[in-house]
Amino acid sequence: MTGQSSGEGRRPGAALPRWPVRIADVPAGGIHVRRRDVPAEDLAAFAAWIGVDAMSALDLDIHVRPYRGDGLAVEGTVSATVTQTCVVTLEPMENAIAEEVEATFRPEGKLKAHLVHDEEDGLSIDASVAADDPLIGNGIDAAAIAAEFLALGVDPYPRKPDADFAPPEDGAEVSPFAGLSKLKRGT
């Protein structure tokens, strides 16, 4: 799922900060990683990466522990306050994003594809089996993981709580084909 530090999936011009966690620095009991006083320029990079207008706060709170002897497991939460454009009023609005983080990483050579044989289509991936993500280099990038989980929580159609589609003021019902009807009458 995560392209983490490899740069996969990043939006052009949105260079995320790097928050590396090296596998060699993670003791048997794991380590706690917390980032919340993120500089404005980094918040702007996160906002561009996840496709929102702006971000005013970010809080990453994860526990990283060894996984299967050669990988890392990450669990925790990531949250942010973002500014988006309301799809009804086209005015800026704030939204809160909060996502649970859970991911496992192993060296690419150790990853096994979970394949299921399908008579009609050949082999396909079994989406019901959780798969590990590849370790890139000798660790993970906590900033890339935060960005990818935040992107999952972005509301694709943000709408202010009090925003409502109003009917035409003259009380007439508007058909989605009203514009076409006017064009037809004009010809």
SEMAR-132392 format. One record per residue (C-alpha): residue in one letter; x negated, y, z negated; residue number from 1. Coordinates in nm, 4 decimals. Each point is the difference from the previous one (the first is absolute). Layout:
! SEMAR-132392
<atom><aa>A</aa><u>X</u><v>Y</v><w>Z</w><i>NUM</i></atom>
...
***
This chain:
! SEMAR-132392
<atom><aa>M</aa><u>0.0000</u><v>0.0000</v><w>0.0000</w><i>1</i></atom>
<atom><aa>T</aa><u>-0.2555</u><v>0.2550</v><w>-0.0993</w><i>2</i></atom>
<atom><aa>G</aa><u>-0.2507</u><v>0.1213</v><w>0.2494</w><i>3</i></atom>
<atom><aa>Q</aa><u>-0.1735</u><v>0.1461</v><w>-0.3055</w><i>4</i></atom>
<atom><aa>S</aa><u>-0.3440</u><v>0.1412</v><w>0.0642</w><i>5</i></atom>
<atom><aa>S</aa><u>-0.0208</u><v>-0.1081</v><w>0.3636</w><i>6</i></atom>
<atom><aa>G</aa><u>0.2050</u><v>0.2989</v><w>0.1178</w><i>7</i></atom>
<atom><aa>E</aa><u>0.2733</u><v>-0.2071</v><w>0.1663</w><i>8</i></atom>
<atom><aa>G</aa><u>0.3353</u><v>0.1750</v><w>0.0125</w><i>9</i></atom>
<atom><aa>R</aa><u>-0.1301</u><v>0.3435</v><w>-0.0981</w><i>10</i></atom>
<atom><aa>R</aa><u>0.1598</u><v>0.3014</v><w>0.1630</w><i>11</i></atom>
<atom><aa>P</aa><u>-0.2304</u><v>0.2178</v><w>0.2147</w><i>12</i></atom>
<atom><aa>G</aa><u>-0.1578</u><v>0.2832</v><w>-0.1962</w><i>13</i></atom>
<atom><aa>A</aa><u>0.0951</u><v>-0.1504</v><w>-0.3350</w><i>14</i></atom>
<atom><aa>A</aa><u>-0.3326</u><v>-0.1102</v><w>-0.1487</w><i>15</i></atom>
<atom><aa>L</aa><u>0.0813</u><v>-0.1438</v><w>-0.3405</w><i>16</i></atom>
<atom><aa>P</aa><u>-0.2426</u><v>0.0368</v><w>-0.2877</w><i>17</i></atom>
<atom><aa>R</aa><u>-0.1894</u><v>-0.3145</v><w>-0.0905</w><i>18</i></atom>
<atom><aa>W</aa><u>0.0490</u><v>-0.1561</v><w>-0.3428</w><i>19</i></atom>
<atom><aa>P</aa><u>-0.2136</u><v>-0.3132</v><w>0.0320</w><i>20</i></atom>
<atom><aa>V</aa><u>0.0113</u><v>-0.2898</v><w>-0.2432</w><i>21</i></atom>
<atom><aa>R</aa><u>-0.2877</u><v>-0.2398</v><w>0.0612</w><i>22</i></atom>
<atom><aa>I</aa><u>0.0548</u><v>-0.3665</v><w>-0.0763</w><i>23</i></atom>
<atom><aa>A</aa><u>-0.3333</u><v>-0.0086</v><w>-0.1867</w><i>24</i></atom>
<atom><aa>D</aa><u>0.1273</u><v>0.2701</v><w>-0.2416</w><i>25</i></atom>
<atom><aa>V</aa><u>0.3128</u><v>-0.1922</v><w>-0.1042</w><i>26</i></atom>
<atom><aa>P</aa><u>-0.0557</u><v>-0.2053</v><w>-0.3188</w><i>27</i></atom>
<atom><aa>A</aa><u>0.1857</u><v>-0.3244</v><w>-0.0711</w><i>28</i></atom>
<atom><aa>G</aa><u>0.2692</u><v>0.1863</v><w>-0.1951</w><i>29</i></atom>
<atom><aa>G</aa><u>0.0470</u><v>0.2551</v><w>0.2774</w><i>30</i></atom>
<atom><aa>I</aa><u>-0.0138</u><v>0.3787</v><w>-0.0022</w><i>31</i></atom>
<atom><aa>H</aa><u>0.2591</u><v>0.2733</v><w>-0.0273</w><i>32</i></atom>
<atom><aa>V</aa><u>0.0032</u><v>0.2643</v><w>0.2762</w><i>33</i></atom>
<atom><aa>R</aa><u>0.1978</u><v>0.3220</v><w>-0.0565</w><i>34</i></atom>
<atom><aa>R</aa><u>0.0082</u><v>0.3032</v><w>0.2279</w><i>35</i></atom>
<atom><aa>R</aa><u>0.2371</u><v>0.2858</v><w>-0.0647</w><i>36</i></atom>
<atom><aa>D</aa><u>-0.1789</u><v>0.3346</v><w>0.0160</w><i>37</i></atom>
<atom><aa>V</aa><u>-0.0443</u><v>-0.0206</v><w>0.3759</w><i>38</i></atom>
<atom><aa>P</aa><u>-0.1430</u><v>0.3098</v><w>0.1740</w><i>39</i></atom>
<atom><aa>A</aa><u>0.2325</u><v>0.1943</v><w>0.2334</w><i>40</i></atom>
<atom><aa>E</aa><u>-0.1962</u><v>-0.0923</v><w>0.3136</w><i>41</i></atom>
<atom><aa>D</aa><u>0.0331</u><v>-0.3705</v><w>-0.0854</w><i>42</i></atom>
<atom><aa>L</aa><u>0.3748</u><v>0.0406</v><w>-0.0646</w><i>43</i></atom>
<atom><aa>A</aa><u>0.0277</u><v>0.1611</v><w>0.3453</w><i>44</i></atom>
<atom><aa>A</aa><u>-0.1811</u><v>-0.2987</v><w>0.1551</w><i>45</i></atom>
<atom><aa>F</aa><u>0.2339</u><v>-0.2447</v><w>-0.1761</w><i>46</i></atom>
<atom><aa>A</aa><u>0.3037</u><v>0.2027</v><w>0.1165</w><i>47</i></atom>
<atom><aa>A</aa><u>-0.1183</u><v>-0.0055</v><w>0.3616</w><i>48</i></atom>
<atom><aa>W</aa><u>-0.0785</u><v>-0.3709</v><w>-0.0197</w><i>49</i></atom>
<atom><aa>I</aa><u>0.3429</u><v>-0.1002</v><w>-0.1332</w><i>50</i></atom>
<atom><aa>G</aa><u>0.1866</u><v>0.2438</v><w>0.2272</w><i>51</i></atom>
<atom><aa>V</aa><u>0.1473</u><v>0.2560</v><w>-0.2408</w><i>52</i></atom>
<atom><aa>D</aa><u>-0.0218</u><v>0.3799</v><w>0.0041</w><i>53</i></atom>
<atom><aa>A</aa><u>-0.1998</u><v>0.0319</v><w>-0.3230</w><i>54</i></atom>
<atom><aa>M</aa><u>-0.0911</u><v>-0.1774</v><w>-0.3225</w><i>55</i></atom>
<atom><aa>S</aa><u>-0.0230</u><v>0.1802</v><w>-0.3336</w><i>56</i></atom>
<atom><aa>A</aa><u>-0.0869</u><v>-0.2898</v><w>-0.2329</w><i>57</i></atom>
<atom><aa>L</aa><u>-0.1384</u><v>-0.3516</v><w>0.0199</w><i>58</i></atom>
<atom><aa>D</aa><u>-0.0527</u><v>-0.2577</v><w>-0.2737</w><i>59</i></atom>
<atom><aa>L</aa><u>-0.1740</u><v>-0.3321</v><w>0.0655</w><i>60</i></atom>
<atom><aa>D</aa><u>-0.0114</u><v>-0.2399</v><w>-0.2959</w><i>61</i></atom>
<atom><aa>I</aa><u>-0.1327</u><v>-0.3457</v><w>0.0895</w><i>62</i></atom>
<atom><aa>H</aa><u>-0.1797</u><v>-0.2957</v><w>-0.1537</w><i>63</i></atom>
<atom><aa>V</aa><u>-0.2591</u><v>-0.1713</v><w>0.2217</w><i>64</i></atom>
<atom><aa>R</aa><u>-0.1132</u><v>-0.3500</v><w>-0.0941</w><i>65</i></atom>
<atom><aa>P</aa><u>-0.1996</u><v>-0.2822</v><w>0.1607</w><i>66</i></atom>
<atom><aa>Y</aa><u>0.2054</u><v>-0.2295</v><w>0.2222</w><i>67</i></atom>
<atom><aa>R</aa><u>-0.0878</u><v>-0.3583</v><w>0.0988</w><i>68</i></atom>
<atom><aa>G</aa><u>-0.3676</u><v>0.0526</v><w>-0.0717</w><i>69</i></atom>
<atom><aa>D</aa><u>-0.0739</u><v>0.2064</v><w>0.3097</w><i>70</i></atom>
<atom><aa>G</aa><u>0.2778</u><v>0.2565</v><w>0.0223</w><i>71</i></atom>
<atom><aa>L</aa><u>0.1897</u><v>0.2680</v><w>-0.1873</w><i>72</i></atom>
<atom><aa>A</aa><u>0.3610</u><v>0.0255</v><w>-0.1194</w><i>73</i></atom>
<atom><aa>V</aa><u>0.1628</u><v>0.3401</v><w>-0.0488</w><i>74</i></atom>
<atom><aa>E</aa><u>0.3133</u><v>0.0664</v><w>-0.2076</w><i>75</i></atom>
<atom><aa>G</aa><u>0.1541</u><v>0.3210</v><w>-0.1276</w><i>76</i></atom>
<atom><aa>T</aa><u>0.1921</u><v>0.3034</v><w>0.1205</w><i>77</i></atom>
<atom><aa>V</aa><u>-0.0408</u><v>0.2997</v><w>0.2250</w><i>78</i></atom>
<atom><aa>S</aa><u>0.2262</u><v>0.3035</v><w>-0.0057</w><i>79</i></atom>
<atom><aa>A</aa><u>0.0099</u><v>0.3380</v><w>0.1670</w><i>80</i></atom>
<atom><aa>T</aa><u>0.2095</u><v>0.3131</v><w>0.0363</w><i>81</i></atom>
<atom><aa>V</aa><u>0.0381</u><v>0.0896</v><w>0.3667</w><i>82</i></atom>
<atom><aa>T</aa><u>0.1646</u><v>0.2729</v><w>0.2039</w><i>83</i></atom>
<atom><aa>Q</aa><u>0.2129</u><v>-0.1093</v><w>0.2941</w><i>84</i></atom>
<atom><aa>T</aa><u>0.2508</u><v>0.1684</v><w>0.2302</w><i>85</i></atom>
<atom><aa>C</aa><u>0.3676</u><v>-0.0711</v><w>-0.0727</w><i>86</i></atom>
<atom><aa>V</aa><u>0.1603</u><v>-0.1654</v><w>0.3053</w><i>87</i></atom>
<atom><aa>V</aa><u>0.3244</u><v>0.1944</v><w>-0.0568</w><i>88</i></atom>
<atom><aa>T</aa><u>-0.1072</u><v>0.3527</v><w>-0.0942</w><i>89</i></atom>
<atom><aa>L</aa><u>-0.3530</u><v>-0.0074</v><w>0.1477</w><i>90</i></atom>
<atom><aa>E</aa><u>-0.1197</u><v>0.1621</v><w>-0.3241</w><i>91</i></atom>
<atom><aa>P</aa><u>-0.3000</u><v>-0.1214</v><w>-0.1990</w><i>92</i></atom>
<atom><aa>M</aa><u>0.0753</u><v>-0.2268</v><w>-0.2935</w><i>93</i></atom>
<atom><aa>E</aa><u>-0.1972</u><v>-0.1932</v><w>-0.2597</w><i>94</i></atom>
<atom><aa>N</aa><u>0.0176</u><v>-0.3775</v><w>-0.0270</w><i>95</i></atom>
<atom><aa>A</aa><u>-0.1584</u><v>-0.2347</v><w>-0.2506</w><i>96</i></atom>
<atom><aa>I</aa><u>-0.1612</u><v>-0.3218</v><w>0.1188</w><i>97</i></atom>
<atom><aa>A</aa><u>-0.0809</u><v>-0.2833</v><w>-0.2404</w><i>98</i></atom>
<atom><aa>E</aa><u>-0.1259</u><v>-0.3365</v><w>0.1203</w><i>99</i></atom>
<atom><aa>E</aa><u>-0.1241</u><v>-0.3156</v><w>-0.1685</w><i>100</i></atom>
<atom><aa>V</aa><u>-0.3427</u><v>-0.0992</v><w>0.1312</w><i>101</i></atom>
<atom><aa>E</aa><u>-0.0856</u><v>-0.3660</v><w>0.0389</w><i>102</i></atom>
<atom><aa>A</aa><u>-0.2609</u><v>-0.1241</v><w>0.2444</w><i>103</i></atom>
<atom><aa>T</aa><u>-0.2757</u><v>-0.2584</v><w>0.0224</w><i>104</i></atom>
<atom><aa>F</aa><u>-0.3199</u><v>0.0235</v><w>0.2016</w><i>105</i></atom>
<atom><aa>R</aa><u>-0.2417</u><v>-0.2697</v><w>0.1132</w><i>106</i></atom>
<atom><aa>P</aa><u>-0.2950</u><v>-0.0125</v><w>0.2404</w><i>107</i></atom>
<atom><aa>E</aa><u>0.1181</u><v>-0.0219</v><w>0.3625</w><i>108</i></atom>
<atom><aa>G</aa><u>-0.1620</u><v>-0.3398</v><w>0.0471</w><i>109</i></atom>
<atom><aa>K</aa><u>0.2103</u><v>-0.1446</v><w>-0.2828</w><i>110</i></atom>
<atom><aa>L</aa><u>0.3379</u><v>0.1191</v><w>0.1261</w><i>111</i></atom>
<atom><aa>K</aa><u>0.2326</u><v>-0.2697</v><w>0.1254</w><i>112</i></atom>
<atom><aa>A</aa><u>0.2814</u><v>0.0746</v><w>0.2376</w><i>113</i></atom>
<atom><aa>H</aa><u>0.3313</u><v>-0.1329</v><w>-0.1233</w><i>114</i></atom>
<atom><aa>L</aa><u>0.1352</u><v>-0.1519</v><w>0.3197</w><i>115</i></atom>
<atom><aa>V</aa><u>0.3190</u><v>-0.1881</v><w>0.0654</w><i>116</i></atom>
<atom><aa>H</aa><u>0.0532</u><v>-0.2063</v><w>0.3121</w><i>117</i></atom>
<atom><aa>D</aa><u>0.3068</u><v>0.1008</v><w>0.1959</w><i>118</i></atom>
<atom><aa>E</aa><u>0.0942</u><v>-0.2267</v><w>0.2933</w><i>119</i></atom>
<atom><aa>E</aa><u>0.1383</u><v>0.2832</v><w>0.2145</w><i>120</i></atom>
<atom><aa>D</aa><u>-0.2456</u><v>0.2799</v><w>-0.0733</w><i>121</i></atom>
<atom><aa>G</aa><u>-0.3136</u><v>-0.1923</v><w>-0.0918</w><i>122</i></atom>
<atom><aa>L</aa><u>-0.1790</u><v>0.1067</v><w>-0.3177</w><i>123</i></atom>
<atom><aa>S</aa><u>0.1208</u><v>0.2927</v><w>-0.2065</w><i>124</i></atom>
<atom><aa>I</aa><u>-0.0928</u><v>0.1605</v><w>-0.3308</w><i>125</i></atom>
<atom><aa>D</aa><u>0.1994</u><v>-0.1032</v><w>-0.3052</w><i>126</i></atom>
<atom><aa>A</aa><u>0.0990</u><v>0.3319</v><w>-0.1582</w><i>127</i></atom>
<atom><aa>S</aa><u>0.1306</u><v>-0.1749</v><w>-0.3112</w><i>128</i></atom>
<atom><aa>V</aa><u>-0.3545</u><v>-0.0781</v><w>-0.1140</w><i>129</i></atom>
<atom><aa>A</aa><u>-0.1926</u><v>0.2878</v><w>-0.1562</w><i>130</i></atom>
<atom><aa>A</aa><u>-0.3322</u><v>0.0417</v><w>0.1750</w><i>131</i></atom>
<atom><aa>D</aa><u>-0.3218</u><v>0.1527</v><w>-0.1249</w><i>132</i></atom>
<atom><aa>D</aa><u>-0.1357</u><v>0.3136</v><w>0.1627</w><i>133</i></atom>
<atom><aa>P</aa><u>-0.3615</u><v>0.0080</v><w>0.1182</w><i>134</i></atom>
<atom><aa>L</aa><u>-0.2716</u><v>0.1506</v><w>-0.2159</w><i>135</i></atom>
<atom><aa>I</aa><u>-0.1825</u><v>0.2611</v><w>0.2004</w><i>136</i></atom>
<atom><aa>G</aa><u>-0.3667</u><v>-0.0014</v><w>-0.0857</w><i>137</i></atom>
<atom><aa>N</aa><u>-0.0576</u><v>-0.0759</v><w>-0.3660</w><i>138</i></atom>
<atom><aa>G</aa><u>0.3142</u><v>0.1489</v><w>-0.1521</w><i>139</i></atom>
<atom><aa>I</aa><u>0.3240</u><v>0.1869</v><w>0.0433</w><i>140</i></atom>
<atom><aa>D</aa><u>0.0993</u><v>0.3629</v><w>0.0455</w><i>141</i></atom>
<atom><aa>A</aa><u>0.2574</u><v>0.0979</v><w>-0.2652</w><i>142</i></atom>
<atom><aa>A</aa><u>0.0938</u><v>0.3181</v><w>0.1932</w><i>143</i></atom>
<atom><aa>A</aa><u>0.0933</u><v>-0.1997</v><w>0.3111</w><i>144</i></atom>
<atom><aa>I</aa><u>0.2010</u><v>-0.2436</v><w>-0.2108</w><i>145</i></atom>
<atom><aa>A</aa><u>0.1827</u><v>0.2929</v><w>-0.1678</w><i>146</i></atom>
<atom><aa>A</aa><u>0.0785</u><v>0.1581</v><w>0.3382</w><i>147</i></atom>
<atom><aa>E</aa><u>0.1368</u><v>-0.3211</v><w>0.1485</w><i>148</i></atom>
<atom><aa>F</aa><u>0.2282</u><v>-0.0705</v><w>-0.2968</w><i>149</i></atom>
<atom><aa>L</aa><u>0.1176</u><v>0.3642</v><w>-0.0087</w><i>150</i></atom>
<atom><aa>A</aa><u>0.0842</u><v>-0.0237</v><w>0.3704</w><i>151</i></atom>
<atom><aa>L</aa><u>0.2372</u><v>-0.2858</v><w>-0.0848</w><i>152</i></atom>
<atom><aa>G</aa><u>0.1962</u><v>0.2293</v><w>-0.2310</w><i>153</i></atom>
<atom><aa>V</aa><u>0.0443</u><v>0.2975</v><w>0.2326</w><i>154</i></atom>
<atom><aa>D</aa><u>0.3676</u><v>0.0737</v><w>0.0650</w><i>155</i></atom>
<atom><aa>P</aa><u>0.0318</u><v>0.0030</v><w>0.3811</w><i>156</i></atom>
<atom><aa>Y</aa><u>0.3198</u><v>0.2108</v><w>-0.0209</w><i>157</i></atom>
<atom><aa>P</aa><u>-0.0416</u><v>0.2348</v><w>-0.2968</w><i>158</i></atom>
<atom><aa>R</aa><u>0.3188</u><v>0.1772</v><w>-0.0952</w><i>159</i></atom>
<atom><aa>K</aa><u>0.0597</u><v>0.2585</v><w>-0.2719</w><i>160</i></atom>
<atom><aa>P</aa><u>0.2509</u><v>-0.1274</v><w>-0.2573</w><i>161</i></atom>
<atom><aa>D</aa><u>0.2423</u><v>0.2860</v><w>0.0733</w><i>162</i></atom>
<atom><aa>A</aa><u>-0.0435</u><v>-0.0079</v><w>0.3796</w><i>163</i></atom>
<atom><aa>D</aa><u>0.3140</u><v>-0.1037</v><w>0.1806</w><i>164</i></atom>
<atom><aa>F</aa><u>0.1023</u><v>-0.0217</v><w>0.3609</w><i>165</i></atom>
<atom><aa>A</aa><u>0.2753</u><v>0.2602</v><w>0.0334</w><i>166</i></atom>
<atom><aa>P</aa><u>0.2853</u><v>-0.0378</v><w>0.2489</w><i>167</i></atom>
<atom><aa>P</aa><u>0.0550</u><v>0.2805</v><w>0.2527</w><i>168</i></atom>
<atom><aa>E</aa><u>0.1472</u><v>0.3087</v><w>-0.1633</w><i>169</i></atom>
<atom><aa>D</aa><u>0.3065</u><v>0.0140</v><w>0.2250</w><i>170</i></atom>
<atom><aa>G</aa><u>0.1114</u><v>-0.3392</v><w>-0.1332</w><i>171</i></atom>
<atom><aa>A</aa><u>-0.0203</u><v>-0.1651</v><w>0.3416</w><i>172</i></atom>
<atom><aa>E</aa><u>-0.1425</u><v>-0.3457</v><w>0.0074</w><i>173</i></atom>
<atom><aa>V</aa><u>-0.3204</u><v>-0.0247</v><w>0.1990</w><i>174</i></atom>
<atom><aa>S</aa><u>-0.0611</u><v>-0.3007</v><w>0.2170</w><i>175</i></atom>
<atom><aa>P</aa><u>-0.3544</u><v>-0.1047</v><w>0.0786</w><i>176</i></atom>
<atom><aa>F</aa><u>0.1106</u><v>0.0270</v><w>0.3647</w><i>177</i></atom>
<atom><aa>A</aa><u>0.1368</u><v>0.3569</v><w>-0.0266</w><i>178</i></atom>
<atom><aa>G</aa><u>-0.3019</u><v>0.1459</v><w>0.1812</w><i>179</i></atom>
<atom><aa>L</aa><u>0.0395</u><v>-0.2480</v><w>0.2847</w><i>180</i></atom>
<atom><aa>S</aa><u>0.3696</u><v>0.0816</v><w>0.0279</w><i>181</i></atom>
<atom><aa>K</aa><u>-0.0818</u><v>0.3693</v><w>0.0444</w><i>182</i></atom>
<atom><aa>L</aa><u>-0.2534</u><v>-0.0841</v><w>0.2705</w><i>183</i></atom>
<atom><aa>K</aa><u>0.2519</u><v>-0.2176</v><w>0.1837</w><i>184</i></atom>
<atom><aa>R</aa><u>0.2617</u><v>0.2787</v><w>-0.0033</w><i>185</i></atom>
<atom><aa>G</aa><u>-0.2557</u><v>0.2459</v><w>0.1348</w><i>186</i></atom>
<atom><aa>T</aa><u>-0.0656</u><v>-0.2028</v><w>0.3160</w><i>187</i></atom>
***
